[in-house]
Amino acid sequence: MKSCWIRAQAGKTVLEFRDIPVPQPKAGEIVVRMRASSLNRGELLAAIGLHSLDQPKPAGSDVAGEVHAVGEGVTKVKPGDRVMGRTRGAFAEYALMSVHQAVPMPQRLNWEQAAAVPTVFVTAWESLCQYGRLDAGEWVLVAGASSGVGVACIQAAKVMGARVIGTSGSAAKLEQLQALGLDIGIEVRGSGFAARALEATGGKGVNLAVNLVGGSAFPDCLAALANQGRLAIVGYVDSAFSSEIDLSAVHARRLEIFGVSNMHLTPAERASAMAGFVRDFLPAFGDGRIVPVVDKVFAFDELPAAKAYVDSNAQIGKVVVRMP
């Protein structure tokens, strides 16, 4: 079968196509005939230590397709079922995945929409619910709001009844995000948004900040927090991996800072996060309260062009590849 692998070259990531055998499921696994997948910026950033590539590895993590085969003991799904979920090696004609990562695909969604859901919305669930403990009526700040996870956070937070402030360097993107539920948009790149976030909240600050930008946005995210506020560190699109921290503010205002990454999660922890997404967010896709935002669709053999488009930072939401 045709598959795509990712490797590091001179500090950058390069995609290469390979022909490999169709995978065979073991106990607790399934094989999915892939119909679409999507690009996630994190796995394309080889400069990040967590994502460094000592050896080439199968690329892609978002699954949307039909169950092709099931392993021993699998009763949750059967061949022919339409599913979406997460696994390594999703940029392929067939993908092997744990049955615990397979989610029934809502009838409202097409293949491309389903492919735009798993990674970003599970990350949004971890950021907003599992660790962020966001409640209805609270304020959430999304730094880097036009990214895949940023759009997911906006849509999910609005379903949860929260109010959302988002930052972007593009006024045009902010205008489009307001149509998705963004309450207040701040046009800025990197830093310089804390004062406006505080003003928008009547000086109280936001209850939760999700930093998808990196070190350049960290001080403002911290300064914008309310008492007992929470700060999620999710991405580093600015390639700034360090920042000064005001310890007195963290101490005096009882702030919490946490990271969201899949790198060191156990299979059980990954399954728990997917179960949380299914419980809290999946119904909103089924009844239409959340419609995945697909910016552009490429053919599978156009993956390098799709990566270049993501690298250009032109998209709002997700960039999807359609399998042959």
N, C-alpha and C positions, 0 to 999 in steps of 0.2 A: 504494500500500500504506500501511498505518497504521504510523507510527513515533513514537518519543518522543525529544524533544530536551531538553537541559539548559542552563539559562542562570543567570546571577547576577542577584540582585535584592536590594539593600540588604544585601550581605554574606552572603546565603544563596543556596542553589541552589533553582531552581524547575523543575519538569518541565512540558513542554507537548507535546501530541500534534499531529502534522502528517501530512498525506497527501503522499507523495512517490512518484516512479516506482520500480518494482522495479529494483534494480541489475543491471548487465550485467557479467559477468566479463571481465577482460583476461587477457593471458598470465600464467600462474602464479597465477591467482585462481580462487575458486569462489564460488558463491552458495548459501547454505543456507536451506532452508525452516525457520524457527525454530519449535521446539516449547516451549522453556523457556529462561529466562535467570535470572541472580541479581543481587542488589544488592551492590555493593562500597562500603564506607563512604568510601574514599579519594576516589572521583570525586564524592561527594556533599558534600565539604567545600570549598566555594569560598573559605573563609577562608585555606586553605593556598596560599601563593604559587605553588607548582608546579601547583596545580589551578585557578588563577584563570581566569575565563571572560570574556574580552574580547568574544567573540561566541558566540552559541548554537552548540552542537555536538551531534551525535548521541550519545545516551546508551546505556549498557550495554556490557559487554565480554565477558560469558560466553556462549558458544554451545553449544547442544544442539539438534540437528535433523537433517534429511535433506538430502543434497546435491541441489540443484535444477538447477544448471547448472555446467559447468566451462569454464575458459578455455583458450586455446591452450597446448599443451605439458603439460597436466595429465594424468598417468597414475596418480597415487597413489590417487585416489578416482574414483568414477563416480556419476552420478545415482542416487539411491535409497539410497546408503550412509548409515548412521547415524554421525554424527561429533559431537565436542565440541572446543572450542578457544577461542581469544581473538581478538577484533577490536573495533574501534570501531563503535558503532551496532547493538549486539545487541538493543536494545529495539525490535524491528521485526518485521514478518511475514516479511521476507527480509533476510539479512545477507550482505554481501560480506566475504570474508576471504582472506588469503594461504593457499595450500595448505600452506605450511610450519607453519601454526598449527592445521591440522586433524588430529585424533587419532581413530582408530577408537574408537567407544563400546563399552566392555565390556558383554557380554550381561547381566551381573548388574544393571546399573544401569537405572533408568527415566529418563525425560526430566528430571524434577525433580532427581534425584540427580546426573545428568551435568552439569546446569547449575550445580551447587554445587561443581564440581571445579576448572575450569581456572585462574582467576586466583589463588585462594588457595593451591592446591597447587603451582603454579609458583613463587609467592612463597616458599612454605615450602621448596621445593627450593633456591632461590637462597640463602635464609637459613641452612638447615641444611647443605647439601651444597657448593654452589659456592663460597661464601665462608666459611661457618661450619665446614666440614671436620669435622663431628661424627662421632665414632667410637662403636662399640658400647661400652657400659660407662661412657661419659661422662655428665656431668650437663648438662642444658639448663634454663634458666629462661625461662619465657614470661610476660612482664608484659602482662596483658590477655588472659588465656587463653581467655575465652569468645567472643572475636570469631571471624570466619570464618577468618582466617589463624592465630589462636591455636589453634583446634581442629585445623586442618590440621597445625600444627607438632606438637601433642601426638600425633596419630595417626601421622604420618610418623616422628617420633622414636622412638616405641615399636617400629615395624616395623624401624627401624635398630638396635634393641637398646640405646637410651639410656635414662637415667632422667630423669624430667621433674618439675620444680617449676613450679606455675602460680599466678598471682595474680589475684584478682577481688574486687570489693567485695561480692559476694553469696555467702553460705555455701551457698545452695541451688544456685547454678550450679556451685560447686566440687564439691559432692556428685555432680552429674550428670557432671561432667568426670572424676571418679574412675572412673566406670563405663566411660569411654572409654580409660582407661589412665593418667590422671594419678596420679603416685606421691605427691606432696605438694602440698596446696593451702594457700595463705596468703591469708586474708581481709583485704584492705587495698585502699584506694583511693589511687592515686598512689604516694606514698613510704612508707617504713617497713618494708620487707621484707628488707633486706640481712642483718640479724643472724640472722633465722630461716633464710634460705637457707644462710648459712655454717654454722649449727648442723646443718642437715640433711645437709650434706656433710662433717661431721666437722671443720669449720674450714678445709677446703681450698678451698672455693668452687666455683662452677659453671664448666664449660669453655666454655659458650656461653650468652649471654643474648640474647633476642629482645625488643626493646622495641616493643610495639604501643600503648603509652599516650602517650608523648611526653616533654616536658622534665621533668615532675614526677617521672617514674620513672627518669630517666637516672642521677642520682647513686647510687641504690641498685643499679641494674643494674651500674654500674661497680664499686661497692664489693663486690658479691657475686662478682666474677670470681676465678677461680684464676689462678695464674701462667700466662702465655701464653694467657690467656682471650680470647675474641672476643665482641664486642658488635655486634648488628645493630640499626640504627635503621630501623623500618618504618612506624610510624604516629604520629599526633598527635591522638588523640581528646580529649585534655585541652586542646587549642589552645595548649599551651605549646611554643613553637618554639625556645627557647633554655634553656641551663642552664650552671651552673658545671661546670668539669672539673678534676679533680685530676691535674695533669700529672705530679706526682711518682709517683703510683700507676701511671699509664700507662707511664712511663719505667722504674720499678724492676721492675714485674712483666711487662714486655714485652707489654702489652695491645694488641689490635687493635680498631679501631672502624670500621665500614663501614655504608653506607646501602644500602637495597634499594628501588629505584624504577624504573618503566618509562619515565619521562618522556623520557630522553635516549638510550635504547637504539636502536641501528641495527636494521634488519630482520634482519640476520645474527645480531646478538646475541639478539634475541627468538627467532629460530629455534633458536639454540643452547640457550637456556634450556628451550624446549619439548622439545627432543630429550633433554635431561638428565632432565626429568620423566618422559618416556616410558620411558627406560631404567631409572631407579631407582625410580619410584613406581607407574607404571601397572600392572605385574604384580600389585601388592597389591590393586588394585581388581578385577582379573580373577578372583583366587582368594578374594576375600572378607576378606582381612586388614584392609582399610580399607573402611568403609562410610560414604559421605558423610553428614554430619549436616545435615538440612534441618529448620529450626525451624518455618517457616510458609510456606504457598504462597498467593499472591494471583493473581487474574485479571489479564490484561494491562491492562485499563482501570482496575484498582485500584492502578496504580503509585504515585500520590501517597500512598495509604494505606500501601503497602508501605514507601515512604521514611519516612513518619512513624513507622512501627513500628521501623525501623532506628535512626532518630534517638532513639527512646526508650530505646535500649540494653537492650531486654528480651530479645533473642534469644540463643540459644546456637548457634553455627554459622552457617548461611546462610539468608537469606530469598530465596525464589524466586518468579518470576512465570511463569505458564503462558500461552503464546500462544494466540490464538483459532484 
